Amino acid sequence: MLKNILDKDDVVVVDSEQDEGEDGGILAVLDELAPELKTAALHFKTEDWLRVIERLRKEPSSEVRDIIADVGRELTEKIKEAVDSQYATMTFEDQEKGGDSRTSTTAAAAGEVLTEGAELASMYRAGSMSNRQILKHLSRYTPLRLVYEEREILRLLESTLYISDYTDKVDIIHAGNKNKQILKQIRQICSILTGLVMARDYEEGQRLMKDRDFKSLERFYQGCFEIGRRYKILNPEKMRENYGKLMYVLMDTSSKAISQVLEFDCVTPVRTVYNLLEKKERGLELLDDPLLVVATQEIYDYGLTRDQVRLMQQRKEAATKSLVEKYCATPRAAGDGRRGLLRNFFFARAEPEPVSDGADRLVLPRSGVASEALSEEDVELAIYSLKDHMTFLRYNEKPVDQLYQYLVTFYDAEKPTSADASLAIALGQEGARLTHSHQRQFLYVKQTLLLWKEILRNFLELWTLADSDLLATDGSGWLASPSYRLSATGQGLNRVQPAPRVQRCVNEILRKVMSQCGGWIGSSVVHLGDHNVPNALMFIDKYLQVPRIVQPLIQVLEQLPRQKRPEIVEMIRRGYGDVQHLQ
């Protein structure tokens, strides 16, 4: 049988019809292996089976299953090492064990904050986490990927926001109380959204307009606005004009005075992977499964051969399939689910109102309904959403990390290696507003890059906290904190609002970076809720610009050594000597 296997393609998937003996042949042997070893063995390449044959020749008395298990175990270890190297960008170099811990009060997910969540946040901040623990921690802040029906609702919401001039009408100086204008604009948005639903689906639109009562449509509007917020978090390049308008609308609806007149609440917490899985049977077991690390890993082709990349892709696909088979208790739903989402908004039983534990932590209510079984869609949605989070980290954090590596590689911390390798700046020269020696400027740039990297590494957690701060009520509601005030900040009229949750988290990140740098150059004040950074939305937008600025620079630096055109190579040689000097 092994000869037949070796005569086939490079990657061998064992067929159930191949050479089955009395005990089921090779499939019976594989079925006795542990799941992770079985997955590896099912995708043995030719050289792996050759190793099995060689072992059989040297140890004829050995059991075939033991030899296959040994080879599979070695292969699994190699893949694990490759996975760990892929996750290397998620940890800081030279991190100090026992750094500042996160406090439980700032570990608020868009769901439920538990002691376990605070401990995971502390370990994540200190860099003392296994890959499985990292995924469990990130799941609390990972928004669920939108399904097809939700994308239809998203298009309706974007159309509504596009034609609305809400901020132009509301964020201006009013002679009297502007609540009437706010109410008028909010109801106009809700009416437009309702009209678009009717245009999309007349039957559902009729059902929606039957009572003409905004309060009865609370779940529908909550769902629409939540979809927009969830989509934006994992797609920062999208909704660049409409997201701010959406958040400002929801800020106003969270005001106690406005919500009492509207008689309904437009805000509901963003749905996350953890929220989905904790309500399902064996949902949290899925987060602890080691195969989840393989299924959600980011594959970088740098330094890997095509065969290695292909092998890792096969491992991911096999791990995803194995997780679905292991945890899925119900098959994929059949039929057209086009209207399912709207019907859920209209007729689903309203959830009990969330309550706060008084420590700036949002606690979602626990319903008395028994946990549902995980479906195939649930498992796949959780895996794909975590993959999106890994992609988010790669796109946002990795460029800053690469820029940091270029800094420490090409520049000496104490003194410039040549005249044109000096980082020194002087007040008034080339736009400089400070005077720094090379050594001082090197430390300044280093601490800046480390701070950016750590903020972007924790960015979805910070975004979750920013969402909570922005949509806080001005009374004793479910996210109580002071409301905003409209103020001329020197950059026009802006909504100035404190962001205590974000500020505490950023302060702890700052303390960690300061401990790594051994000191701090310049001001260590975190500007939030003042004229520099008026509110948490501005903070989020500010740090979203970092990867947009750094990415093009990194792409150029990476492409320089790969240039093969003779004229470019000659230009680099004449002007800079070599590629490294140019970099």
C-alpha positions in Angstrom: 0.0 0.0 0.0 2.8 2.4 0.8 4.2 1.9 -2.7 0.8 2.9 -4.1 0.8 6.0 -2.0 4.3 7.0 -3.2 3.2 6.6 -6.8 0.6 9.3 -6.3 0.8 13.1 -6.0 3.2 15.0 -3.7 0.5 15.6 -1.1 -1.3 12.4 -0.2 -4.8 12.2 1.2 -5.6 8.7 2.1 -8.7 7.3 0.2 -11.1 5.0 2.0 -11.1 2.6 -0.9 -7.4 2.0 -0.9 -6.1 -1.5 0.2 -8.3 -2.1 3.2 -7.4 -5.3 5.1 -9.3 -7.2 7.8 -8.8 -4.3 10.2 -9.7 -1.5 7.8 -6.1 -0.9 6.5 -4.4 2.4 6.9 -7.6 4.3 7.7 -8.1 2.0 10.7 -4.6 2.8 11.8 -5.2 6.6 11.4 -8.5 6.5 13.3 -6.7 5.3 16.4 -4.4 8.4 16.4 -5.1 11.6 18.3 -7.0 14.1 16.2 -4.0 16.4 15.6 -1.8 13.5 14.6 -4.5 12.2 12.3 -4.8 15.6 10.6 -1.0 15.6 10.0 -0.9 12.0 8.8 -3.8 12.6 6.3 -1.6 15.2 4.6 1.7 13.4 4.6 4.0 14.3 1.7 6.1 11.7 -0.2 9.2 12.3 2.0 7.0 11.7 5.1 5.9 8.3 3.9 9.5 7.5 2.9 10.5 8.1 6.6 7.7 5.7 7.6 9.1 3.0 5.3 12.7 3.6 6.5 11.6 3.2 10.1 9.8 -0.1 9.2 12.9 -1.4 7.6 15.0 -0.6 10.6 12.4 -1.7 13.2 10.4 -4.5 11.5 8.8 -5.4 14.8 7.4 -2.0 15.4 3.7 -1.2 15.0 2.8 0.8 11.9 0.5 3.1 13.9 3.4 3.9 16.3 5.7 4.9 13.5 3.0 7.0 11.8 2.3 8.6 15.1 5.9 9.5 15.6 6.4 11.0 12.2 3.1 12.9 12.5 4.2 14.2 15.9 7.5 15.4 14.5 5.6 17.1 11.6 3.1 18.7 14.0 6.0 20.1 16.1 7.5 21.6 12.9 4.2 23.2 12.1 3.8 24.5 15.6 7.2 26.2 15.4 6.2 27.8 12.1 2.9 29.0 13.7 4.8 30.4 16.7 7.1 32.3 14.3 4.0 33.7 12.6 2.8 35.0 16.0 6.2 36.6 16.8 4.8 40.0 15.7 2.3 39.8 18.5 4.9 40.1 21.3 7.3 42.8 22.2 11.1 42.3 22.0 12.9 42.5 25.3 9.7 42.6 27.3 10.2 42.6 31.0 8.5 39.9 33.0 6.5 41.4 35.8 5.7 44.7 34.0 2.7 46.8 34.9 -0.5 44.7 35.1 -3.8 45.6 33.6 -6.5 46.4 36.2 -9.8 44.7 35.8 -11.6 48.0 35.6 -10.1 48.7 32.2 -10.6 45.3 30.7 -14.1 46.0 29.4 -15.1 44.0 26.4 -18.2 44.8 24.4 -19.9 42.1 26.4 -19.1 40.9 29.9 -15.9 41.6 31.9 -15.0 38.8 34.2 -12.0 38.2 36.5 -10.7 35.8 34.0 -10.8 38.5 31.3 -8.8 40.9 33.5 -6.2 38.2 34.2 -5.9 37.5 30.5 -5.5 41.2 29.7 -2.8 41.4 32.3 -0.9 38.5 30.8 -1.4 39.8 27.3 0.0 43.1 28.3 3.1 41.5 29.9 3.7 39.2 26.9 3.4 36.0 29.0 0.7 34.3 27.1 0.5 31.1 25.1 -1.0 31.3 21.6 -4.3 29.7 22.9 -4.6 32.3 25.7 -3.9 35.1 23.2 -6.9 33.9 21.1 -9.1 33.6 24.1 -8.2 37.2 25.1 -8.6 38.6 21.6 -12.0 36.9 21.2 -13.5 39.3 23.8 -12.7 42.3 21.5 -13.1 40.6 18.1 -16.3 41.7 16.3 -18.2 39.1 14.4 -17.7 39.1 10.6 -20.9 40.3 8.9 -23.0 37.6 7.2 -24.8 38.1 3.9 -28.1 39.4 5.4 -26.2 41.8 7.6 -24.4 43.2 4.6 -27.7 44.1 3.1 -28.7 46.0 6.2 -25.2 47.7 6.1 -25.9 49.0 2.6 -29.2 50.5 3.8 -27.5 52.2 6.7 -24.6 53.6 4.6 -27.2 55.0 2.2 -29.1 56.7 5.0 -26.0 58.2 6.5 -24.7 59.4 3.1 -27.7 61.6 2.5 -28.0 62.8 6.0 -26.5 66.2 7.0 -26.9 65.5 10.7 -23.7 67.1 12.0 -24.1 70.1 9.8 -27.5 70.8 11.5 -26.7 69.8 15.0 -23.0 70.7 15.7 -23.5 74.4 15.4 -24.0 77.2 17.9 -27.8 77.3 18.7 -29.5 80.3 20.3 -31.6 78.0 22.6 -31.9 74.4 23.5 -30.8 72.2 20.5 -32.7 69.1 21.7 -35.6 69.8 19.3 -33.2 69.9 16.3 -31.5 66.7 17.5 -34.8 64.9 17.8 -35.9 66.1 14.4 -32.7 64.8 12.7 -32.7 61.5 14.5 -36.3 60.8 13.6 -35.5 61.8 10.0 -32.7 59.2 9.9 -35.0 56.5 11.3 -37.7 57.4 8.8 -35.2 57.3 5.9 -33.9 53.9 7.1 -37.4 52.6 7.4 -38.2 53.8 3.9 -35.2 52.1 2.5 -36.3 48.8 4.1 -39.6 49.1 2.4 -37.9 49.8 -1.0 -35.8 46.7 -0.5 -38.6 44.4 0.6 -42.2 45.7 0.4 -43.6 42.9 2.6 -41.2 43.5 5.4 -41.6 47.2 5.0 -45.4 46.9 5.4 -44.8 44.9 8.6 -42.4 47.6 9.8 -44.8 50.5 9.1 -47.9 48.8 10.5 -48.0 50.7 13.8 -45.8 53.7 12.9 -44.3 53.4 16.4 -40.6 54.0 16.7 -40.5 52.3 20.1 -41.8 49.0 18.7 -38.9 49.1 16.2 -36.2 49.5 18.9 -34.5 46.1 18.1 -34.5 46.9 14.4 -32.7 50.2 14.8 -30.3 48.8 17.4 -29.4 46.0 15.0 -28.8 48.4 12.1 -26.6 50.8 14.1 -24.7 47.9 15.7 -23.9 46.4 12.3 -22.4 49.7 11.1 -20.2 49.9 14.2 -19.1 46.3 14.0 -18.2 46.6 10.3 -16.1 49.7 10.8 -13.9 48.2 13.6 -12.4 45.5 11.4 -12.5 47.6 8.3 -10.9 50.9 9.2 -10.6 52.0 5.6 -14.3 51.9 5.1 -17.0 54.4 6.2 -14.4 57.1 6.7 -17.1 59.8 6.3 -20.1 58.1 7.7 -18.7 56.4 10.8 -18.2 59.7 12.7 -21.7 60.8 11.7 -23.1 57.5 13.0 -21.3 57.7 16.3 -22.4 61.3 16.9 -26.0 60.3 16.2 -25.7 57.5 18.8 -24.0 59.9 21.2 -27.1 62.1 21.1 -29.5 59.2 21.4 -27.6 58.1 24.6 -28.5 61.4 26.2 -31.1 60.8 28.9 -33.2 63.9 27.7 -33.2 62.6 24.1 -33.9 58.9 24.9 -36.8 59.8 27.1 -38.5 61.6 24.3 -37.6 59.0 21.7 -38.9 56.3 24.1 -36.3 53.8 22.8 -32.6 53.1 22.9 -30.6 53.0 19.7 -27.4 51.5 21.3 -26.6 47.9 21.9 -23.1 46.4 22.6 -21.1 45.3 19.5 -21.4 41.5 19.0 -18.0 39.7 19.5 -16.7 36.2 19.1 -16.7 35.6 22.9 -20.3 36.8 23.2 -21.3 34.3 20.5 -19.5 31.3 21.9 -20.2 31.8 25.6 -23.9 31.3 25.0 -23.4 28.1 23.1 -22.8 24.6 24.4 -19.0 23.8 24.2 -18.5 27.3 22.8 -15.7 28.2 25.3 -14.1 24.8 24.7 -13.5 25.8 21.1 -11.5 28.8 22.3 -9.2 26.4 24.3 -8.7 24.0 21.4 -5.0 24.0 20.1 -6.3 23.5 16.5 -7.8 27.0 16.7 -4.3 28.5 16.7 -3.5 26.7 13.4 -6.9 27.5 11.9 -6.6 31.3 12.5 -2.8 31.9 11.9 -1.6 34.5 9.5 0.7 33.0 6.8 3.5 35.3 5.7 5.5 34.2 2.7 8.7 36.0 3.8 11.5 33.4 4.1 9.2 30.5 3.3 9.2 28.2 0.2 6.2 27.6 -1.9 5.8 24.1 -0.5 6.0 25.5 3.1 3.3 28.0 2.4 1.1 25.4 0.7 1.6 23.0 3.6 0.6 25.7 6.1 -2.5 26.5 4.0 -3.4 22.8 4.0 -3.0 22.7 7.8 -5.3 25.7 8.2 -8.0 24.1 6.0 -7.7 20.8 7.7 -7.8 22.4 11.2 -10.9 24.4 10.3 -12.6 21.3 9.0 -11.6 19.3 12.1 -13.0 22.0 14.4 -16.3 22.1 12.6 -16.7 18.3 12.8 -15.7 18.3 16.4 -17.9 21.1 17.8 -20.7 21.3 15.3 -23.9 19.8 16.8 -26.4 21.0 14.2 -26.0 21.0 10.4 -26.0 24.1 8.2 -29.4 25.6 7.9 -31.0 25.0 4.5 -33.2 27.4 2.4 -33.2 31.1 1.7 -32.3 33.1 4.7 -32.7 36.5 3.0 -35.4 37.8 5.3 -34.2 36.0 8.5 -32.3 38.9 9.9 -35.1 41.4 9.5 -37.6 39.0 11.1 -35.2 38.5 14.0 -35.1 42.3 14.5 -38.9 42.6 14.4 -40.2 39.7 16.3 -37.4 38.3 18.5 -38.1 38.6 22.2 -36.5 41.8 23.6 -33.5 41.1 25.8 -33.5 42.4 29.4 -31.8 45.7 30.0 -28.0 45.5 30.8 -26.9 46.6 34.2 -23.6 48.0 35.4 -21.7 46.7 38.4 -20.7 50.2 39.3 -17.0 49.8 38.4 -17.1 51.2 34.8 -17.6 47.7 33.5 -20.4 46.7 31.2 -22.1 43.5 32.3 -24.5 42.0 29.8 -27.6 40.2 31.2 -27.7 36.5 31.3 -31.0 35.1 29.9 -32.7 32.2 31.5 -32.7 30.4 28.1 -30.6 27.2 28.0 -27.5 27.4 25.9 -27.9 26.5 22.2 -25.8 24.0 20.4 -23.0 25.2 18.1 -24.0 25.1 14.5 -21.6 24.9 11.5 -22.2 28.5 10.8 -21.3 29.5 14.4 -18.0 27.7 14.3 -17.0 29.0 10.9 -18.1 32.5 11.8 -16.0 32.5 15.0 -12.9 31.2 13.1 -13.2 33.6 10.2 -13.8 36.5 12.6 -10.6 35.7 14.5 -8.8 35.4 11.2 -9.9 38.9 10.4 -8.5 40.1 13.7 -5.1 38.5 12.8 -5.2 40.3 9.5 -6.0 43.6 11.3 -2.9 43.1 13.5 -0.7 42.3 10.6 -1.9 45.4 8.6 -1.7 47.8 11.5 1.0 46.6 13.9 3.5 44.8 11.7 4.6 48.0 9.7 5.4 49.8 12.9 7.4 46.8 14.1 9.3 46.7 10.8 10.1 50.4 11.1 11.4 49.8 14.6 13.6 47.0 13.3 15.0 49.2 10.6 15.8 51.9 13.3 17.8 49.6 15.5 19.5 47.9 12.6 20.7 50.9 10.6 21.3 53.4 13.4 23.6 53.3 16.4 22.0 54.4 19.7 25.0 56.4 21.0 26.5 58.1 18.0 26.0 58.3 14.2 28.1 55.9 12.2 28.6 58.5 9.4 27.7 62.1 8.8 24.6 61.3 6.8 23.5 58.8 9.4 22.9 61.4 12.1 19.4 61.8 13.6 20.3 65.1 15.3 17.8 68.0 14.7 18.1 71.7 15.4 15.4 74.3 16.1 14.3 76.1 13.0 16.1 73.8 10.6 14.0 71.8 8.1 10.9 72.4 10.1 12.3 71.2 13.4 10.8 72.7 16.6 13.2 71.1 19.0 17.0 70.7 19.3 18.0 67.1 20.0 21.4 65.3 19.8 21.6 62.1 17.8 21.4 60.0 21.0 18.4 61.9 22.3 16.6 61.8 19.0 17.3 58.1 18.6 15.7 57.4 22.0 12.8 59.7 21.2 12.0 57.9 17.9 12.5 54.5 19.6 10.0 55.3 22.4 7.5 56.7 19.9 7.6 53.5 17.7 7.3 51.3 20.8 4.3 53.3 22.0 2.6 53.1 18.6 3.2 49.4 18.4 1.8 48.6 21.8 -1.3 50.8 21.2 -1.9 49.2 17.8 -1.4 45.7 19.4 -4.2 46.5 21.8 -6.2 48.6 19.4 -9.4 46.6 19.3 -9.6 46.6 23.0 -9.0 50.4 23.0 -11.7 50.7 20.3 -14.1 48.8 22.5 -13.4 51.1 25.4 -13.7 54.1 23.1 -17.1 52.9 22.0 -18.2 52.7 25.6 -16.9 56.2 26.4 -18.5 57.7 23.4 -21.9 56.2 24.0 -22.0 56.8 27.7 -25.1 58.4 29.0 -25.3 61.6 31.0 -27.3 60.1 33.9 -27.5 56.7 35.6 -27.9 54.6 32.5 -26.0 51.5 31.6 -22.8 53.4 30.7 -22.9 56.4 33.0 -20.4 59.1 32.6 -20.4 62.9 31.8 -21.9 63.9 28.4 -20.1 66.1 25.9 -19.9 69.8 25.3 -19.6 71.6 22.0 -16.4 73.7 22.1 -14.1 75.7 19.8 -10.9 73.8 20.1 -8.8 75.7 17.6 -9.8 73.1 15.0 -13.4 74.2 14.6 -16.3 73.2 16.8 -15.8 69.8 18.3 -17.5 67.6 20.8 -15.3 67.6 23.9 -16.1 64.5 26.1 -14.0 62.7 28.7 -12.8 59.2 27.9 -11.9 57.7 31.3 -11.9 54.1 30.2 -9.6 54.7 27.2 -7.4 57.1 29.3 -6.8 54.5 32.0 -5.8 51.8 29.4 -3.5 54.2 27.5 -1.8 55.3 30.8 -1.0 51.7 31.6 0.3 51.1 28.1 2.4 54.2 28.5 3.8 53.0 31.9 4.8 49.7 30.3 6.7 51.4 27.4 8.4 53.8 29.8 9.6 50.9 31.8 11.0 49.3 28.6 12.8 52.4 27.6 14.2 53.1 31.0 13.1 56.7 30.9 11.1 59.2 28.8 11.9 62.1 26.6 9.2 64.8 26.4 5.8 65.0 27.9 4.1 61.8 29.1 0.6 63.4 29.4 -2.1 61.5 27.6 -4.4 64.1 25.9 -8.0 62.9 25.9 -11.1 64.9 26.3 -9.3 68.3 25.9 -8.6 70.7 23.0 -5.9 68.5 21.6 -7.9 65.3 21.4 -11.5 66.2 22.1 -13.0 62.7 22.5 -12.4 59.0 22.0 -13.4 59.1 18.4 -10.6 61.5 17.6 -8.2 59.3 19.5 -9.2 56.3 17.4 -8.9 58.2 14.2 -5.5 59.6 15.2 -3.9 56.2 15.6 -5.6 54.8 12.5 -3.4 57.2 10.6 -0.2 55.6 11.8 -0.3 52.5 9.6 -1.5 54.6 6.7 1.6 56.7 6.9 4.1 53.9 7.7 2.8 51.3 5.2 4.0 53.0 2.0 7.5 53.7 3.6 7.9 50.0 4.6 6.8 48.9 1.1 9.5 51.0 -0.5 12.2 49.8 2.0 11.2 46.2 1.4 11.3 46.5 -2.4 14.7 48.1 -2.6 16.8 44.9 -2.2 14.6 43.2 -4.8 15.2 45.6 -7.6 16.7 43.9 -10.7 16.4 46.6 -13.3 20.0 47.6 -14.3 19.3 51.3 -14.4 17.9 51.3 -10.9 20.7 49.2 -9.5 23.2 51.6 -11.1 21.4 54.7 -9.8 21.5 53.2 -6.2 25.2 52.3 -6.6 26.2 55.8 -7.8 24.1 57.8 -5.4 24.2 55.8 -2.2 26.9 53.1 -2.6 24.6 50.2 -1.8 21.0 49.3 -0.9 21.6 49.1 2.9 23.0 52.7 2.9 20.0 53.9 0.9 17.6 52.1 3.4 
